[in-house]
Amino acid sequence: MDEAKEYANQWDVSARFFYEQGYYSWMAQQIEQMHTVVEVGCGTGYSTLALVENGHNVIAIEKNHNCIVKAKQLLTERGITDDRVVFIEGDIAEDAFRNGLAAEYEFNAVLCWNVGSYWNKNMIEYYLPYMLQYGLNRWQIAQNPESSYAELILWETCRLAQAKGVAVHIVDRGAETLNEQNDPYYKMLKDEFGYKKIEYANHSALSISKGGRMLSTKGVVNKDELLDIILVSILMR
Ligand SMILES: C[S@@+](CC[C@H](N)C(=O)[O-])C[C@H]1O[C@@H](n2cnc3c(N)ncnc32)[C@H](O)[C@@H]1O
């Protein structure tokens, strides 16, 4: 099976679990007042479904064709076939694609939820110039390509939000709670993109590793079936 298809099948298991546990509803509740959102990397659609159920309209962006096919099928099965969701296949790191979104659509926030765990080593050649442009050096990228890529995608998310002057909502899976005191990274993004406020929320959760999309920390794959994690919500506006 090709890697993109295998990824979609594995992520589908992890995401369905997140949905059934109500974690996506919690994420959507953090952005209650934002009506139309761009979702960067909608995966197989469980997060999109929770957003619609929370009253949002969603412009769902995804670069993996297999994921977007599954996402469309899920929303159709759940009876959501109207214009509350627009699916667009594309790569958020591509300037022309990102600029096209900003020019063509109106939205109140850009979301990037759970971007980690997507990386595979075949992506390095293609994305290296993008990561260098973002500002990482070759040593940093070689040390941890997966988190370098995740940082790149969060940065591209902020660039899209900045182009429209709207909020950014990030959800990450971590081992510890995050707050203003122990966060150097998102505060840097806030300053770089000129946001006035940054708000944190944390939620204890479980995440499937073995049996779904395997999680890794600093390149070490975790073979446990379920892991204790903290879902960290960061809202910048
Ligand atoms: C771990 S999944 C998370 C999906 C969804 N946000 C959720 O929380 O269930 C990350 C998704 O981002 C997509 N993705 C990764 N890089 C991307 C890019 N450059 N442009 C668009 N989508 C991307 C992947 O294909 C994958 O489906």
The ligand as an SDF file (V2000), in Angstrom:
LIG
                    3D

 27 29  0  0  0  0  0  0  0  0999 V2000
   -2.5070   14.3630   12.1710 C   0  0  0  0  0  0  0  0  0  0  0  0
   -3.6470   14.8350   10.9360 S   0  0  0  0  0  0  0  0  0  0  0  0
   -4.7670   15.8430   11.8200 C   0  0  0  0  0  0  0  0  0  0  0  0
   -6.0690   15.9860   11.0980 C   0  0  0  0  0  0  0  0  0  0  0  0
   -7.1150   16.8670   11.7830 C   0  0  0  0  0  0  0  0  0  0  0  0
   -6.6460   18.2280   11.9200 N   0  0  0  0  0  0  0  0  0  0  0  0
   -7.4700   16.2950   13.1200 C   0  0  0  0  0  0  0  0  0  0  0  0
   -7.1840   16.9270   14.1490 O   0  0  0  0  0  0  0  0  0  0  0  0
   -8.0160   15.1870   13.1220 O   0  0  0  0  0  0  0  0  0  0  0  0
   -2.7090   16.0620   10.0120 C   0  0  0  0  0  0  0  0  0  0  0  0
   -3.2800   16.2670    8.6090 C   0  0  0  0  0  0  0  0  0  0  0  0
   -2.6370   17.3920    8.0160 O   0  0  0  0  0  0  0  0  0  0  0  0
   -2.4420   17.1190    6.6410 C   0  0  0  0  0  0  0  0  0  0  0  0
   -1.3320   17.9320    6.1520 N   0  0  0  0  0  0  0  0  0  0  0  0
   -0.0280   17.7880    6.4860 C   0  0  0  0  0  0  0  0  0  0  0  0
    0.7120   18.6760    5.8290 N   0  0  0  0  0  0  0  0  0  0  0  0
   -0.1360   19.4140    5.0590 C   0  0  0  0  0  0  0  0  0  0  0  0
    0.0580   20.4810    4.1460 C   0  0  0  0  0  0  0  0  0  0  0  0
    1.2820   20.9320    3.8830 N   0  0  0  0  0  0  0  0  0  0  0  0
   -1.0320   21.0210    3.5490 N   0  0  0  0  0  0  0  0  0  0  0  0
   -2.2830   20.5210    3.7970 C   0  0  0  0  0  0  0  0  0  0  0  0
   -2.5150   19.4890    4.6430 N   0  0  0  0  0  0  0  0  0  0  0  0
   -1.4550   18.9380    5.2710 C   0  0  0  0  0  0  0  0  0  0  0  0
   -2.1150   15.6420    6.6050 C   0  0  0  0  0  0  0  0  0  0  0  0
   -2.3290   15.0730    5.3340 O   0  0  0  0  0  0  0  0  0  0  0  0
   -3.0230   15.0850    7.6860 C   0  0  0  0  0  0  0  0  0  0  0  0
   -4.2180   14.6090    7.1800 O   0  0  0  0  0  0  0  0  0  0  0  0
  1  2  1  0
  2  3  1  0
  2 10  1  0
  3  4  1  0
  4  5  1  0
  5  6  1  0
  5  7  1  0
  7  8  2  0
  7  9  1  0
 10 11  1  0
 11 12  1  0
 11 26  1  0
 12 13  1  0
 13 14  1  0
 13 24  1  0
 14 15  1  0
 14 23  1  0
 15 16  2  0
 16 17  1  0
 17 18  1  0
 17 23  2  0
 18 19  1  0
 18 20  2  0
 20 21  1  0
 21 22  2  0
 22 23  1  0
 24 25  1  0
 24 26  1  0
 26 27  1  0
M  CHG  2   2   1   9  -1
M  END
$$$$
